[in-house]
Amino acid sequence: MKKSLKISILLIILIALVSLLTMYYGSTDLNDYAGVAKFFAGDYPAKIRSSHSLLYGYLVSPLVKISHSFFFLKVLNLFFLILLSISLYYISNKNSRTLLLFLISPIVWYIAPWISPLLLSSLLFLWGFFFISKFEDNKNLLNLVFSGILIGLSLAFWNTVIFIIFFLLICFFYSRKVSHLFYFLLSVLAGFSPLLIFDKIFYDFAFYSTLKFLFGIATMSIYKSIYPGINQIASSFSSYLSFILLLPLFFYLLFSREVFSENRKQIIFLALSFLFFLVNPQPRYIFFLWPILILYLSPRLNEKQFKIQSAIFIVITLIVIAPYLIQINYSTNAKDFTSVISNFGNWKITDDTYELISQDLEEISKEYPNETFVVGNHPDVYTDLALAYWGGNIKEIVSIQDYDMYLKNQSVLFEKKFMSVPKIKDRRLIWIGGGLEKAPDDTDCNAINLGIGFREPIALQDFKILKKYRILYLSIRD
């Protein structure tokens, strides 16, 4: 046992080194968390655009303010990873094999460098799941309350948990008293209350983040992206393949007659959740329930199966961390495991993109201090510049989308109206509508004379190229 614990400590140190040294911070929703943290720290020279809860970014923003970087956010992630490891060790009755299997899992190494609330949310949900399982055994209502509060907190930090709670309700409450469901949901609401308070303070509407997230999911599912030619939830072969490869080979053991009969509700819950994740198979989703999966799988592996699974995990882990090691000093088109697969045979290594952006912006801000710049040509490329710049000489960075809407005197990005047209002579018509609109702001777009293009000149009429830097193009309005 002492040997296993020493190996576990060594693995945590190695995970920490890879995570802290790589310049990779995550590829999905990075601006929703790192950008929001930088915004509340006062270091973000733009307006934020987030589809998720801002609570995590707000709470960790002092760490960004102190370090003037994202370094401490990675340290915080590692802290949550350590707490997850300790929790898993405790919940598994100090099973060192469970701890080892968790720490050599490729998904753990995959998610470790990401700036995201996923690790914190997973930690809270693990303990919530622990207490609801205890409630199944002893029927102590206090365990049900603890479970609801922890799962509500998990939801407050990561919106996707709302779907996982739905599966939890199906599996654990279908045969319970209505009062048990009431106590649980009330406890979830109590745990979720920090986000409700946050939204009430900053948006004057307690359910702003929740409704924005749900309507955003619904809109993308039906109408795809608001950006022409982009399907934001499209799933490629590489997404499915990377998702499946990160799952354990012996996952099927959980459905054996003996294991399933002893843990019916838990196994059905895991199965439904992972099937749901396959709708949009992003590997990061796997991590959320990974501690629970390992908790139930590890004791079912015999010695030979444990060695085989460990060997497979180690091989895939080496592939997972390879692009992270490259991104210590360079940039690549294979930034993570999924893009390693999708760009197979066409891998490229270049100079670090964020470093080049940072250097270019430093030069531009010195040559044109305290200016507002419109940035394109993609509507959201301005976020890359806002994340990379840590100076104080840029007044504001504006999305080309907002600037173009100003020129056209438009404010609505997307709107839909649903109505039923009566076939008789009726004086009334009922309709339901919704949309996405540009928020009122104090940016004087008419005074913007400078534009920045990422990898290409900005495509705006009356703007001509002034200077090409390393990766940015500076243009000026005639």
Kinemage of the C-alpha trace (Angstrom):
@kinemage 1
@onewidth
@group {chain A} dominant
@subgroup {mainchain}
@vectorlist {calphas} color= white
{ca met a 1} P 0.000 0.000 0.000
{ca lys a 2} L 2.806 2.397 0.842
{ca lys a 3} L 4.320 1.737 -2.592
{ca ser a 4} L 0.999 2.506 -4.301
{ca leu a 5} L 0.659 5.777 -2.399
{ca lys a 6} L 4.203 6.790 -3.367
{ca ile a 7} L 3.425 6.063 -7.009
{ca ser a 8} L 0.204 8.093 -6.679
{ca ile a 9} L 2.097 11.078 -5.273
{ca leu a 10} L 4.641 10.798 -8.109
{ca leu a 11} L 1.815 10.724 -10.663
{ca ile a 12} L 0.236 13.850 -9.151
{ca ile a 13} L 3.598 15.633 -9.363
{ca leu a 14} L 3.971 14.625 -13.024
{ca ile a 15} L 0.413 15.769 -13.811
{ca ala a 16} L 1.193 19.087 -12.119
{ca leu a 17} L 4.399 19.580 -14.122
{ca val a 18} L 2.683 18.897 -17.458
{ca ser a 19} L -0.293 21.118 -16.584
{ca leu a 20} L 1.717 24.078 -15.321
{ca leu a 21} L 4.369 24.018 -18.036
{ca thr a 22} L 2.114 23.699 -21.080
{ca met a 23} L 0.650 26.863 -22.556
{ca tyr a 24} L -2.539 24.965 -23.336
{ca tyr a 25} L -5.524 26.149 -21.290
{ca gly a 26} L -8.338 24.241 -22.968
{ca ser a 27} L -10.063 24.690 -26.301
{ca thr a 28} L -13.790 24.735 -25.486
{ca asp a 29} L -15.510 27.496 -23.469
{ca leu a 30} L -12.132 28.950 -22.488
{ca asn a 31} L -13.445 32.485 -22.783
{ca asp a 32} L -16.502 31.550 -20.695
{ca tyr a 33} L -14.274 30.839 -17.693
{ca ala a 34} L -10.756 32.253 -18.163
{ca gly a 35} L -12.101 35.278 -20.033
{ca val a 36} L -14.749 35.950 -17.386
{ca ala a 37} L -12.150 35.625 -14.611
{ca lys a 38} L -9.899 38.071 -16.442
{ca phe a 39} L -12.847 40.431 -16.969
{ca phe a 40} L -13.731 40.583 -13.271
{ca ala a 41} L -10.034 40.965 -12.477
{ca gly a 42} L -10.033 44.131 -14.589
{ca asp a 43} L -7.570 42.766 -17.162
{ca tyr a 44} L -9.947 42.013 -20.029
{ca pro a 45} L -9.959 44.842 -22.618
{ca ala a 46} L -13.298 43.848 -24.143
{ca lys a 47} L -16.873 42.946 -23.364
{ca ile a 48} L -17.514 39.358 -22.325
{ca arg a 49} L -19.687 36.904 -24.254
{ca ser a 50} L -20.464 33.796 -22.252
{ca ser a 51} L -23.059 31.084 -22.708
{ca his a 52} L -22.451 29.584 -19.262
{ca ser a 53} L -22.569 30.481 -15.603
{ca leu a 54} L -20.250 33.387 -14.729
{ca leu a 55} L -20.044 32.334 -11.094
{ca tyr a 56} L -16.811 30.334 -11.362
{ca gly a 57} L -14.995 33.070 -13.290
{ca tyr a 58} L -16.171 35.654 -10.787
{ca leu a 59} L -15.031 33.659 -7.742
{ca val a 60} L -11.558 32.856 -9.123
{ca ser a 61} L -10.931 36.343 -10.562
{ca pro a 62} L -8.859 37.468 -7.510
{ca leu a 63} L -6.295 34.782 -8.441
{ca val a 64} L -5.980 36.348 -11.907
{ca lys a 65} L -5.704 39.818 -10.401
{ca ile a 66} L -2.910 38.708 -8.051
{ca ser a 67} L -0.824 36.864 -10.631
{ca his a 68} L -1.722 38.954 -13.682
{ca ser a 69} L -1.896 35.620 -15.502
{ca phe a 70} L -3.797 32.314 -15.542
{ca phe a 71} L -1.094 30.483 -13.577
{ca phe a 72} L -2.978 30.297 -10.279
{ca leu a 73} L -6.122 29.064 -12.059
{ca lys a 74} L -4.135 26.027 -13.140
{ca val a 75} L -2.806 25.625 -9.601
{ca leu a 76} L -6.410 25.741 -8.354
{ca asn a 77} L -7.362 23.019 -10.839
{ca leu a 78} L -4.578 20.824 -9.500
{ca phe a 79} L -5.827 21.466 -5.976
{ca phe a 80} L -9.284 20.214 -6.980
{ca leu a 81} L -7.676 17.210 -8.683
{ca ile a 82} L -5.835 16.349 -5.466
{ca leu a 83} L -9.066 16.691 -3.478
{ca leu a 84} L -10.775 14.401 -5.989
{ca ser a 85} L -8.002 11.827 -5.580
{ca ile a 86} L -8.198 11.968 -1.777
{ca ser a 87} L -12.008 11.766 -1.898
{ca leu a 88} L -11.934 8.769 -4.204
{ca tyr a 89} L -9.390 7.060 -1.953
{ca tyr a 90} L -11.601 7.673 1.087
{ca ile a 91} L -14.906 6.694 -0.537
{ca ser a 92} L -13.352 3.480 -1.923
{ca asn a 93} L -12.339 2.508 1.626
{ca lys a 94} L -8.695 3.341 0.916
{ca asn a 95} L -8.447 1.137 -2.136
{ca ser a 96} L -5.052 2.026 -3.600
{ca arg a 97} L -5.857 0.309 -6.918
{ca thr a 98} L -8.833 2.632 -7.392
{ca leu a 99} L -6.609 5.645 -6.751
{ca leu a 100} L -3.912 4.393 -9.142
{ca leu a 101} L -6.389 3.608 -11.902
{ca phe a 102} L -7.830 7.094 -11.554
{ca leu a 103} L -4.447 8.847 -11.734
{ca ile a 104} L -3.185 6.931 -14.777
{ca ser a 105} L -6.478 7.497 -16.631
{ca pro a 106} L -5.846 9.476 -19.835
{ca ile a 107} L -8.944 11.619 -19.210
{ca val a 108} L -7.389 12.910 -15.970
{ca trp a 109} L -4.246 14.034 -17.809
{ca tyr a 110} L -6.426 15.368 -20.618
{ca ile a 111} L -8.471 17.675 -18.396
{ca ala a 112} L -5.777 18.736 -15.908
{ca pro a 113} L -4.513 21.834 -17.851
{ca trp a 114} L -8.021 23.091 -18.691
{ca ile a 115} L -9.232 26.286 -17.068
{ca ser a 116} L -12.733 25.151 -16.302
{ca pro a 117} L -15.086 24.553 -13.361
{ca leu a 118} L -15.340 20.909 -14.453
{ca leu a 119} L -12.975 19.585 -11.775
{ca leu a 120} L -14.716 21.494 -8.980
{ca ser a 121} L -18.133 20.495 -10.273
{ca ser a 122} L -17.045 16.852 -10.529
{ca leu a 123} L -15.718 16.945 -6.953
{ca leu a 124} L -18.990 18.338 -5.603
{ca phe a 125} L -21.064 15.867 -7.606
{ca leu a 126} L -18.940 12.922 -6.424
{ca trp a 127} L -19.765 13.746 -2.799
{ca gly a 128} L -23.389 14.421 -3.693
{ca phe a 129} L -23.531 10.976 -5.286
{ca phe a 130} L -21.839 9.492 -2.217
{ca phe a 131} L -24.507 10.903 0.105
{ca ile a 132} L -27.427 9.870 -2.088
{ca ser a 133} L -25.986 6.335 -2.148
{ca lys a 134} L -25.766 6.447 1.649
{ca phe a 135} L -29.392 7.543 1.744
{ca glu a 136} L -30.244 4.459 -0.327
{ca asp a 137} L -28.660 2.332 2.406
{ca asn a 138} L -29.808 3.997 5.655
{ca lys a 139} L -32.757 6.236 4.602
{ca asn a 140} L -31.314 9.082 6.683
{ca leu a 141} L -32.887 12.296 5.334
{ca leu a 142} L -29.811 14.272 6.350
{ca asn a 143} L -27.818 12.387 3.691
{ca leu a 144} L -30.457 13.340 1.126
{ca val a 145} L -30.155 17.002 2.114
{ca phe a 146} L -26.337 16.912 1.932
{ca ser a 147} L -26.569 15.276 -1.484
{ca gly a 148} L -28.970 17.906 -2.831
{ca ile a 149} L -26.880 20.843 -1.587
{ca leu a 150} L -23.657 19.473 -3.082
{ca ile a 151} L -25.291 18.612 -6.412
{ca gly a 152} L -26.924 22.067 -6.484
{ca leu a 153} L -23.500 23.665 -5.981
{ca ser a 154} L -22.120 21.491 -8.770
{ca leu a 155} L -24.885 22.803 -11.035
{ca ala a 156} L -24.187 26.402 -10.033
{ca phe a 157} L -20.658 26.122 -11.439
{ca trp a 158} L -21.327 23.960 -14.533
{ca asn a 159} L -24.696 24.268 -16.306
{ca thr a 160} L -24.599 20.858 -17.996
{ca val a 161} L -25.217 19.208 -14.617
{ca ile a 162} L -28.897 20.070 -15.060
{ca phe a 163} L -29.225 17.175 -17.546
{ca ile a 164} L -27.332 14.793 -15.260
{ca ile a 165} L -29.706 15.655 -12.410
{ca phe a 166} L -32.594 14.601 -14.652
{ca phe a 167} L -31.068 11.116 -15.028
{ca leu a 168} L -30.386 11.026 -11.292
{ca leu a 169} L -34.050 11.699 -10.572
{ca ile a 170} L -35.135 8.943 -12.965
{ca cys a 171} L -32.829 6.355 -11.400
{ca phe a 172} L -33.082 7.186 -7.700
{ca phe a 173} L -36.561 8.618 -7.155
{ca tyr a 174} L -38.910 6.695 -9.440
{ca ser a 175} L -40.049 4.519 -6.513
{ca arg a 176} L -39.517 6.998 -3.684
{ca lys a 177} L -42.010 9.013 -1.675
{ca val a 178} L -42.920 12.380 -3.097
{ca ser a 179} L -41.639 13.933 0.142
{ca his a 180} L -38.152 12.530 -0.530
{ca leu a 181} L -38.151 14.132 -3.972
{ca phe a 182} L -39.351 17.410 -2.447
{ca tyr a 183} L -36.563 17.454 0.172
{ca phe a 184} L -33.970 16.643 -2.471
{ca leu a 185} L -35.099 19.320 -4.952
{ca leu a 186} L -35.346 21.901 -2.168
{ca ser a 187} L -31.774 21.047 -1.156
{ca val a 188} L -30.616 21.305 -4.776
{ca leu a 189} L -32.194 24.759 -4.941
{ca ala a 190} L -30.345 25.748 -1.747
{ca gly a 191} L -27.037 24.602 -3.234
{ca phe a 192} L -27.862 26.360 -6.498
{ca ser a 193} L -28.714 29.633 -4.732
{ca pro a 194} L -25.235 31.269 -5.096
{ca leu a 195} L -25.793 31.451 -8.859
{ca leu a 196} L -29.334 32.757 -8.369
{ca ile a 197} L -28.000 35.501 -6.093
{ca phe a 198} L -25.185 36.300 -8.544
{ca asp a 199} L -27.591 36.589 -11.484
{ca lys a 200} L -29.987 38.721 -9.475
{ca ile a 201} L -27.171 41.128 -8.593
{ca phe a 202} L -25.584 41.402 -12.044
{ca tyr a 203} L -28.568 40.778 -14.346
{ca asp a 204} L -31.532 41.621 -12.105
{ca phe a 205} L -32.991 38.203 -12.972
{ca ala a 206} L -32.203 35.171 -10.799
{ca phe a 207} L -32.577 32.552 -13.557
{ca tyr a 208} L -30.749 34.495 -16.270
{ca ser a 209} L -27.779 32.097 -16.660
{ca thr a 210} L -29.949 28.986 -16.527
{ca leu a 211} L -32.447 30.147 -19.137
{ca lys a 212} L -29.716 31.552 -21.365
{ca phe a 213} L -27.943 28.194 -21.307
{ca leu a 214} L -31.089 26.117 -21.938
{ca phe a 215} L -32.406 28.349 -24.704
{ca gly a 216} L -28.924 28.415 -26.245
{ca ile a 217} L -28.835 24.602 -26.325
{ca ala a 218} L -32.343 24.458 -27.792
{ca thr a 219} L -31.556 27.069 -30.438
{ca met a 220} L -28.332 25.377 -31.543
{ca ser a 221} L -30.070 21.996 -31.649
{ca ile a 222} L -32.809 23.302 -33.941
{ca tyr a 223} L -31.205 26.163 -35.883
{ca lys a 224} L -27.488 25.311 -35.513
{ca ser a 225} L -25.240 28.368 -35.151
{ca ile a 226} L -26.102 32.038 -35.445
{ca tyr a 227} L -22.921 32.295 -37.511
{ca pro a 228} L -23.447 31.340 -41.178
{ca gly a 229} L -21.851 28.067 -42.190
{ca ile a 230} L -21.023 26.957 -38.652
{ca asn a 231} L -22.684 24.087 -36.813
{ca gln a 232} L -21.484 24.430 -33.245
{ca ile a 233} L -22.771 21.070 -32.047
{ca ala a 234} L -21.820 18.980 -35.036
{ca ser a 235} L -20.144 15.732 -34.027
{ca ser a 236} L -17.378 14.376 -36.216
{ca phe a 237} L -15.880 10.918 -36.457
{ca ser a 238} L -12.812 12.139 -34.571
{ca ser a 239} L -15.019 13.348 -31.699
{ca tyr a 240} L -16.678 9.960 -31.349
{ca leu a 241} L -13.396 8.096 -31.690
{ca ser a 242} L -11.555 10.201 -29.100
{ca phe a 243} L -14.517 9.881 -26.730
{ca ile a 244} L -14.661 6.087 -27.035
{ca leu a 245} L -10.889 5.603 -26.799
{ca leu a 246} L -10.822 7.416 -23.461
{ca leu a 247} L -13.396 5.069 -21.941
{ca pro a 248} L -12.147 1.956 -20.081
{ca leu a 249} L -11.919 -1.285 -22.037
{ca phe a 250} L -13.627 -3.229 -19.237
{ca phe a 251} L -16.599 -0.879 -18.930
{ca tyr a 252} L -18.859 -3.822 -19.797
{ca leu a 253} L -18.052 -5.518 -16.482
{ca leu a 254} L -20.436 -3.128 -14.758
{ca phe a 255} L -23.300 -4.835 -16.589
{ca ser a 256} L -22.474 -8.317 -15.369
{ca arg a 257} L -25.343 -9.949 -13.498
{ca glu a 258} L -23.674 -9.794 -10.086
{ca val a 259} L -22.495 -6.184 -10.303
{ca phe a 260} L -25.696 -4.923 -11.904
{ca ser a 261} L -27.971 -6.582 -9.359
{ca glu a 262} L -26.037 -5.024 -6.457
{ca asn a 263} L -25.820 -1.508 -7.964
{ca arg a 264} L -28.755 -1.332 -10.350
{ca lys a 265} L -29.583 2.363 -9.879
{ca gln a 266} L -25.960 3.512 -9.992
{ca ile a 267} L -25.128 1.549 -13.153
{ca ile a 268} L -28.266 2.663 -14.998
{ca phe a 269} L -27.472 6.256 -14.024
{ca leu a 270} L -23.923 5.981 -15.415
{ca ala a 271} L -25.143 4.293 -18.596
{ca leu a 272} L -27.811 6.927 -19.285
{ca ser a 273} L -25.382 9.784 -18.600
{ca phe a 274} L -22.681 8.469 -20.924
{ca leu a 275} L -25.243 7.762 -23.646
{ca phe a 276} L -26.410 11.358 -23.274
{ca phe a 277} L -22.827 12.592 -23.633
{ca leu a 278} L -22.625 10.743 -26.954
{ca val a 279} L -25.143 13.232 -28.390
{ca asn a 280} L -22.271 15.735 -28.377
{ca pro a 281} L -19.215 13.562 -27.688
{ca gln a 282} L -16.656 15.874 -26.161
{ca pro a 283} L -13.984 14.027 -24.131
{ca arg a 284} L -14.090 16.599 -21.329
{ca tyr a 285} L -17.613 15.445 -20.449
{ca ile a 286} L -16.235 12.017 -19.569
{ca phe a 287} L -14.272 13.449 -16.665
{ca phe a 288} L -17.332 14.733 -14.841
{ca leu a 289} L -18.509 11.218 -13.923
{ca trp a 290} L -15.117 9.540 -14.201
{ca pro a 291} L -14.454 9.286 -10.428
{ca ile a 292} L -17.804 7.507 -9.974
{ca leu a 293} L -17.121 5.199 -12.919
{ca ile a 294} L -13.672 4.227 -11.560
{ca leu a 295} L -15.154 3.796 -8.079
{ca tyr a 296} L -17.470 1.046 -9.332
{ca leu a 297} L -15.205 -0.454 -11.996
{ca ser a 298} L -11.920 -0.848 -10.130
{ca pro a 299} L -13.057 -3.484 -7.568
{ca arg a 300} L -14.480 -5.591 -10.417
{ca leu a 301} L -11.126 -5.974 -12.196
{ca asn a 302} L -9.091 -9.052 -11.446
{ca glu a 303} L -5.312 -8.796 -11.372
{ca lys a 304} L -4.886 -9.563 -15.060
{ca gln a 305} L -7.644 -7.153 -16.131
{ca phe a 306} L -6.201 -4.430 -13.926
{ca lys a 307} L -2.782 -4.786 -15.581
{ca ile a 308} L -4.279 -4.780 -19.080
{ca gln a 309} L -6.420 -1.724 -18.341
{ca ser a 310} L -3.462 0.065 -16.755
{ca ala a 311} L -1.254 -0.640 -19.765
{ca ile a 312} L -3.916 0.685 -22.163
{ca phe a 313} L -4.406 3.790 -20.044
{ca ile a 314} L -0.664 4.496 -19.935
{ca val a 315} L -0.282 4.196 -23.723
{ca ile a 316} L -3.245 6.514 -24.418
{ca thr a 317} L -2.069 8.925 -21.710
{ca leu a 318} L 1.289 9.289 -23.475
{ca ile a 319} L -0.577 10.242 -26.660
{ca val a 320} L -2.812 12.645 -24.725
{ca ile a 321} L 0.072 14.575 -23.151
{ca ala a 322} L 2.231 14.701 -26.307
{ca pro a 323} L 0.520 17.844 -27.714
{ca tyr a 324} L 0.640 19.451 -24.265
{ca leu a 325} L 4.408 18.962 -24.143
{ca ile a 326} L 4.731 20.469 -27.617
{ca gln a 327} L 2.772 23.509 -26.425
{ca ile a 328} L 5.300 24.311 -23.722
{ca asn a 329} L 7.203 26.351 -26.324
{ca tyr a 330} L 5.246 25.980 -29.546
{ca ser a 331} L 1.765 25.919 -31.034
{ca thr a 332} L 0.213 23.117 -33.056
{ca asn a 333} L -2.907 22.261 -35.014
{ca ala a 334} L -3.140 19.126 -32.822
{ca lys a 335} L -3.796 20.930 -29.549
{ca asp a 336} L -5.554 18.082 -27.764
{ca phe a 337} L -6.422 14.405 -28.161
{ca thr a 338} L -9.395 15.021 -30.476
{ca ser a 339} L -7.448 17.279 -32.837
{ca val a 340} L -4.543 14.797 -32.808
{ca ile a 341} L -6.981 12.304 -34.335
{ca ser a 342} L -8.790 14.745 -36.647
{ca asn a 343} L -5.492 16.085 -38.041
{ca phe a 344} L -3.818 12.685 -38.243
{ca gly a 345} L -1.067 12.756 -40.855
{ca asn a 346} L -1.247 16.524 -41.131
{ca trp a 347} L 0.237 17.643 -37.816
{ca lys a 348} L 1.951 21.011 -37.800
{ca ile a 349} L 4.145 22.726 -35.232
{ca thr a 350} L 4.482 26.511 -35.286
{ca asp a 351} L 5.508 29.329 -32.969
{ca asp a 352} L 3.209 29.845 -30.000
{ca thr a 353} L 0.103 31.658 -31.270
{ca tyr a 354} L -0.823 33.411 -28.032
{ca glu a 355} L 2.732 34.580 -27.542
{ca leu a 356} L 2.769 36.026 -31.065
{ca ile a 357} L -0.573 37.769 -30.455
{ca ser a 358} L 0.709 39.149 -27.163
{ca gln a 359} L 3.892 40.490 -28.760
{ca asp a 360} L 2.001 42.066 -31.649
{ca leu a 361} L -0.512 43.735 -29.346
{ca glu a 362} L 2.275 45.087 -27.154
{ca glu a 363} L 3.840 46.758 -30.207
{ca ile a 364} L 0.506 48.023 -31.539
{ca ser a 365} L -0.525 49.443 -28.150
{ca lys a 366} L 2.780 51.310 -27.847
{ca glu a 367} L 2.470 52.765 -31.333
{ca tyr a 368} L -1.247 53.574 -30.887
{ca pro a 369} L -1.896 53.900 -27.141
{ca asn a 370} L -5.354 54.175 -25.574
{ca glu a 371} L -7.151 53.315 -28.824
{ca thr a 372} L -10.215 51.206 -29.521
{ca phe a 373} L -9.701 48.487 -32.147
{ca val a 374} L -12.267 46.548 -34.148
{ca val a 375} L -11.096 42.939 -34.558
{ca gly a 376} L -11.970 40.304 -37.169
{ca asn a 377} L -12.653 38.563 -39.311
{ca his a 378} L -14.444 35.886 -37.268
{ca pro a 379} L -16.983 37.411 -34.850
{ca asp a 380} L -15.315 35.815 -31.811
{ca val a 381} L -11.630 36.107 -32.702
{ca tyr a 382} L -11.521 39.241 -30.547
{ca thr a 383} L -11.648 36.940 -27.502
{ca asp a 384} L -8.262 35.427 -28.461
{ca leu a 385} L -6.724 38.885 -28.457
{ca ala a 386} L -8.460 39.874 -25.220
{ca leu a 387} L -7.181 36.701 -23.507
{ca ala a 388} L -3.617 37.116 -24.794
{ca tyr a 389} L -3.137 40.821 -23.957
{ca trp a 390} L -2.121 41.704 -20.400
{ca gly a 391} L -1.074 45.311 -20.928
{ca gly a 392} L -2.940 48.473 -20.054
{ca asn a 393} L -2.537 50.595 -23.191
{ca ile a 394} L -5.522 49.323 -25.174
{ca lys a 395} L -8.790 51.104 -24.460
{ca glu a 396} L -11.064 48.416 -25.884
{ca ile a 397} L -11.189 45.528 -28.338
{ca val a 398} L -14.468 45.322 -30.288
{ca ser a 399} L -15.847 42.383 -32.261
{ca ile a 400} L -16.260 42.964 -35.986
{ca gln a 401} L -19.790 41.622 -35.555
{ca asp a 402} L -20.756 44.436 -33.170
{ca tyr a 403} L -19.076 47.027 -35.383
{ca asp a 404} L -20.872 45.749 -38.481
{ca met a 405} L -24.214 45.834 -36.649
{ca tyr a 406} L -23.503 49.433 -35.655
{ca leu a 407} L -22.852 50.376 -39.294
{ca lys a 408} L -26.127 48.732 -40.349
{ca asn a 409} L -27.990 50.229 -37.404
{ca gln a 410} L -29.035 46.747 -36.263
{ca ser a 411} L -29.291 45.275 -32.789
{ca val a 412} L -30.907 41.833 -33.259
{ca leu a 413} L -28.599 38.895 -33.939
{ca phe a 414} L -31.222 36.179 -33.964
{ca glu a 415} L -34.971 36.004 -33.399
{ca lys a 416} L -37.780 33.533 -33.901
{ca lys a 417} L -41.529 33.858 -33.474
{ca phe a 418} L -43.934 30.941 -33.187
{ca met a 419} L -47.627 31.502 -33.817
{ca ser a 420} L -50.749 29.604 -34.730
{ca val a 421} L -52.781 31.330 -37.458
{ca pro a 422} L -56.523 30.818 -36.903
{ca lys a 423} L -58.601 29.485 -39.777
{ca ile a 424} L -61.670 31.344 -38.555
{ca lys a 425} L -62.426 35.025 -38.072
{ca asp a 426} L -60.764 35.586 -34.707
{ca arg a 427} L -59.704 39.030 -33.473
{ca arg a 428} L -56.752 37.670 -31.467
{ca leu a 429} L -53.515 35.968 -32.433
{ca ile a 430} L -51.256 34.327 -29.840
{ca trp a 431} L -47.532 34.114 -30.459
{ca ile a 432} L -44.406 33.202 -28.515
{ca gly a 433} L -41.058 34.653 -29.466
{ca gly a 434} L -37.457 34.941 -28.410
{ca gly a 435} L -34.137 36.126 -29.676
{ca leu a 436} L -30.611 37.312 -29.131
{ca glu a 437} L -29.837 41.005 -29.168
{ca lys a 438} L -26.752 43.150 -28.893
{ca ala a 439} L -26.630 44.713 -25.436
{ca pro a 440} L -26.627 48.518 -25.190
{ca asp a 441} L -23.114 49.812 -24.560
{ca asp a 442} L -21.066 52.970 -24.317
{ca thr a 443} L -18.608 52.153 -27.111
{ca asp a 444} L -18.435 54.923 -29.690
{ca cys a 445} L -18.048 52.805 -32.819
{ca asn a 446} L -18.080 55.901 -35.000
{ca ala a 447} L -14.777 56.943 -33.400
{ca ile a 448} L -13.033 53.650 -34.225
{ca asn a 449} L -10.332 54.270 -36.806
{ca leu a 450} L -8.149 51.199 -36.366
{ca gly a 451} L -8.817 47.576 -37.169
{ca ile a 452} L -6.888 44.389 -36.434
{ca gly a 453} L -7.115 41.248 -38.528
{ca phe a 454} L -6.005 37.854 -37.241
{ca arg a 455} L -3.800 36.078 -39.821
{ca glu a 456} L -5.389 38.219 -42.552
{ca pro a 457} L -6.349 41.877 -43.071
{ca ile a 458} L -9.666 42.891 -41.561
{ca ala a 459} L -12.470 42.735 -44.147
{ca leu a 460} L -14.098 46.117 -43.635
{ca gln a 461} L -14.928 48.697 -46.249
{ca asp a 462} L -12.894 51.917 -46.012
{ca phe a 463} L -10.128 50.162 -44.040
{ca lys a 464} L -6.714 49.784 -45.659
{ca ile a 465} L -3.664 47.873 -44.417
{ca leu a 466} L -1.282 49.969 -42.396
{ca lys a 467} L 1.206 47.370 -41.159
{ca lys a 468} L 1.694 43.606 -40.916
{ca tyr a 469} L 3.083 42.262 -37.650
{ca arg a 470} L 3.985 38.666 -36.767
{ca ile a 471} L 0.443 37.292 -36.853
{ca leu a 472} L -1.785 40.400 -36.817
{ca tyr a 473} L -2.613 42.922 -39.537
{ca leu a 474} L -3.231 46.538 -38.547
{ca ser a 475} L -5.562 48.577 -40.769
{ca ile a 476} L -6.698 52.188 -40.640
{ca arg a 477} L -9.943 53.724 -41.783
{ca asp a 478} L -9.682 56.149 -44.700
